Amino acid sequence: MLPCVTFRQMTNRSDFNVSATGDNRPAWWVWGRLFLLGALLTGLTTLAMVRPFWQITALSSTRVVLEAGEVAPYDIRAPRRVTFESEILGAEARQQAAAAVEPIYTPPDPSLARQQLDRARQVLDYLGSVRADPLAFPAQKRGWILAVEELSDLPTETLNAILSLPDESWDRVVLETLAVVDQAMRREIRDGRLGEVLEEVPAWVSLDMLDEEVTVTVALAQRFLVPNSFLNVEATAAAIERARQEVPPVLRTFEAGEIIVREGTRVTPLDIEALDQMALRQPQIQWADWVGAALMATVMTVLLGIYLGNTQPTVLWTGRQLLLLVLLIGFSVLAAGLMVPAGVVLRYLTPAPTLALLATATLGLHPGLAAAIFLGGVTGVIADYSLEMAIYTTLGGLTGALLLGRIERISALFRSGLYIALTHIVVIIVFRLFEGGNQQPTDVLISLLSGVGNGGISASLALGGLFLIGPLFDLTTTIRLIELSRPDHPLLQRLLREATATYHHSLMVANLAEQAAEHIGADALLTRVGAYYHDVGKIARPYFFTENQAQGINPHDRLDPRTSAQVLIGHVQDGIELARRYRLPARVRAFISEHHGTNRVSFLYEKAIAMADDPKQVNPNDFRYPGPKPQSKETALVMLADGCEAAVRSARPASPEEVTQIVQRIIEQRIADSQLSESGLTLRDVEQIREALATSLRGVFHPRITYPPSVEKAKEVE
């Protein structure tokens, strides 16, 4: 399991090596692979964003080649009367409305006022006690006063005045200071404007006081004034948003024959907007198009890497996962580049949400969200910088990623497809409402049907992709885990036939570990499947393990302790070989190698020491499992469930309390042996696991009721 570090931490580490990357290759290769695949994604994205311009057919000679900032070669007139909503003027109007909104602050906090007043009383009482100390020198008293946090910056003159004031004057200072603090803290003191309030403090001091008393009072009162009114970010943002939404659409109207751009004038973005609305401008590919697209693609790729580096760095540093993500995004942007410019129907049928569904199901939520946003931005550019298509694609993908969850049934994909379709409908309707009544009902209906069909197509493609991606990239997709959990899997069938007791033991461990996984929020399905296969290595020599031995027959009685230990330890390597032969994914194979960690076969080690002439000749490493220690919460759960189940089954506890004690003892042994140090489990997790395992085991290994002899005989007759 990768250490939980941020992208910045990983890029700054000088010791970045195999242990950090989880890759068996040297660090330079890992970095090279990252940059190579990043460059590939940037290139594909650049190609997708520029290619639509190649598909433009021969344009009418009435169209002009103009960009903002260029000079119009001749008068350009409107061919017909046109009214359209100006996005540029609308954005300016919304920006002005937002800038006019005054910040909203919270009301003064009375609890904060009471807190500061109480603090002022405490400090003033302390100052009174310092003044009254007859044994301390003035220098000591000044040091004691400066030790108070609020008074650490008092000027020397004020310190001397505090110590030299007569008691009668000091009493007036105390009362007046509390009164000023009380009065000031009742008012609104906005965050960031405390200095203005502090300047007003001298005006609040009673006019009956002497100058020296006023100086001390002001200095002390100012130290206890703090802001009590803070910017209400949510209310201010809501007010700004309301102001922006209340701005009506800004319409521009051109009559037929009206001059849009005069000859010799410099073209502005507003003119370009009008020309585009009337299809009077001819776009063309220039080197700047490639450079701009490449820069945008580079920025998007870098941001994608930074986001994943801070949220799920394993995707960046694991070769197969990174390659999968790049291929998924690359194919998606190319598909968008081909379909989006090809017409309204194909534009809305582009199965962009498939990317988010596949990335979420195979790599996790964060890659799914990042991929959806990445593809949304690219699609918006491909669709001639269409905000509608950018939002349509992005929200569809985000909906699929956020609502997919764990795919425990195939129906989960199609349920997400339904939500995607609903999101598409909402986006299309919203943008059609913004465009006003100029839309033909037939065009709107076609767009809506295409959006609905997109949801079903995306879910279907994601389902097919999952069946292909799992084995190809050795990923533990949920669908693949469901297949592995079926009792008719060939390896489970072998375990059932050749090591029946081990099979039932694995089922018990799976139930225990799954319950614990649900308590701590771990992957319960992965935990269950891993537990099914954690002991498959016992198939090689089933009768060397206690649960499979016939009554009274133990092959270890004829073996020396070291040989017995090697046989028992060997079931780990045997299990790994079987798992590879049956093509179990790497995360499931990890349960086989990690469920014993580096534990020692204690009873055989102690037996070897007892039999040896010189205990020092017994090598403790001969009695330890090869490991590694559990690298994930899920494998650690199986380790604990396996140990607790075996211990409770062997001990046959007579009371629920004994079950709890056994579970506690096993967990403490694993912790003391540092077996959980690399698993990522917290102390809270361990406590919840202990409770879950104890509860489950108490329900299974509960003591039987002792029946009277007559009842026992009756039960035997039955």
Stockholm file with secondary structure:
# STOCKHOLM 1.0

chainA/1-718         MLPCVTFRQMTNRSDFNVSATGDNRPAWWVWGRLFLLGALLTGLTTLAMVRPFWQITALSSTRVVLEAGEVAPYDIRAPRRVTFESEILGAEARQQAAAAVEPIYTPPDPSLARQQLDRARQVLDYLGSVRADPLAFPAQKRGWILAVEELSDLPTETLNAILSLPDESWDRVVLETLAVVDQAMRREIRDGRLGEVLEEVPAWVSLDMLDEEVTVTVALAQRFLVPNSFLNVEATAAAIERARQEVPPVLRTFEAGEIIVREGTRVTPLDIEALDQMALRQPQIQWADWVGAALMATVMTVLLGIYLGNTQPTVLWTGRQLLLLVLLIGFSVLAAGLMVPAGVVLRYLTPAPTLALLATATLGLHPGLAAAIFLGGVTGVIADYSLEMAIYTTLGGLTGALLLGRIERISALFRSGLYIALTHIVVIIVFRLFEGGNQQPTDVLISLLSGVGNGGISASLALGGLFLIGPLFDLTTTIRLIELSRPDHPLLQRLLREATATYHHSLMVANLAEQAAEHIGADALLTRVGAYYHDVGKIARPYFFTENQAQGINPHDRLDPRTSAQVLIGHVQDGIELARRYRLPARVRAFISEHHGTNRVSFLYEKAIAMADDPKQVNPNDFRYPGPKPQSKETALVMLADGCEAAVRSARPASPEEVTQIVQRIIEQRIADSQLSESGLTLRDVEQIREALATSLRGVFHPRITYPPSVEKAKEVE
#=GR chainA/1-718 SS CCCCCCHHHHHHCTTCCHHHHTCSSCHHHHHHHHHHHHHHHHHHHHHHHHGGGGGCCCCCTTCBCCCTTSBCSSCEECSSCEEEECHHHHHHHHHHHHHTCCCCBCCCCHHHHHHHHHHHHHHHHHHHHHHHCSSSCHHHHHHHHHTSGGGTTCCHHHHHHHHHSCHHHHHHHHHHHHHHHHHHHHSCCBTTCHHHHHHHHHHHSCTTSCHHHHHHHHHHHHHTCCCCBCBCHHHHHHHHHHHHHTSCCCEEEECTTCEEECTTSBCCHHHHHHHHHTTCBCCCCCHHHHHHHHHHHHHHHHHHHHHHHHHCTHHHHSHHHHHHHHHHHHHHHHHHHHHGGGCHHHHHHCCTHHHHHHHHHHHCHHHHHHHHHHHHHHHHHHTTSCHHHHHHHHHHHHHHHHHHCCCSSTHHHHHHHHHHHHHHHHHHHHHHHHTGGGSCHHHHHHHHHHHHHHHHHHHHHHHHHHHHHHHHHTCCCHHHHHHHTSTTCHHHHHHHHHCHHHHHHHHHHHHHHHHHHHHHTCCHHHHHHHHHHTTGGGGSSGGGSGGGCCTTCCGGGGSCHHHHHHHHHHHHHHHHHHHHHTTCCHHHHHHHHHSSTTCBCHHHHHHHHHHCSSGGGSCGGGGBCCCCCCCSHHHHHHHHHHHHHHHHHHHCCSSHHHHHHHHHHHHHHHHHTTTTTTSCCCHHHHHHHHHHHHHHHHHHSCCCCCCCHHHHHHHHHC
#=GC SS_cons         CCCCCCHHHHHHCTTCCHHHHTCSSCHHHHHHHHHHHHHHHHHHHHHHHHGGGGGCCCCCTTCBCCCTTSBCSSCEECSSCEEEECHHHHHHHHHHHHHTCCCCBCCCCHHHHHHHHHHHHHHHHHHHHHHHCSSSCHHHHHHHHHTSGGGTTCCHHHHHHHHHSCHHHHHHHHHHHHHHHHHHHHSCCBTTCHHHHHHHHHHHSCTTSCHHHHHHHHHHHHHTCCCCBCBCHHHHHHHHHHHHHTSCCCEEEECTTCEEECTTSBCCHHHHHHHHHTTCBCCCCCHHHHHHHHHHHHHHHHHHHHHHHHHCTHHHHSHHHHHHHHHHHHHHHHHHHHHGGGCHHHHHHCCTHHHHHHHHHHHCHHHHHHHHHHHHHHHHHHTTSCHHHHHHHHHHHHHHHHHHCCCSSTHHHHHHHHHHHHHHHHHHHHHHHHTGGGSCHHHHHHHHHHHHHHHHHHHHHHHHHHHHHHHHHTCCCHHHHHHHTSTTCHHHHHHHHHCHHHHHHHHHHHHHHHHHHHHHTCCHHHHHHHHHHTTGGGGSSGGGSGGGCCTTCCGGGGSCHHHHHHHHHHHHHHHHHHHHHTTCCHHHHHHHHHSSTTCBCHHHHHHHHHHCSSGGGSCGGGGBCCCCCCCSHHHHHHHHHHHHHHHHHHHCCSSHHHHHHHHHHHHHHHHHTTTTTTSCCCHHHHHHHHHHHHHHHHHHSCCCCCCCHHHHHHHHHC
//
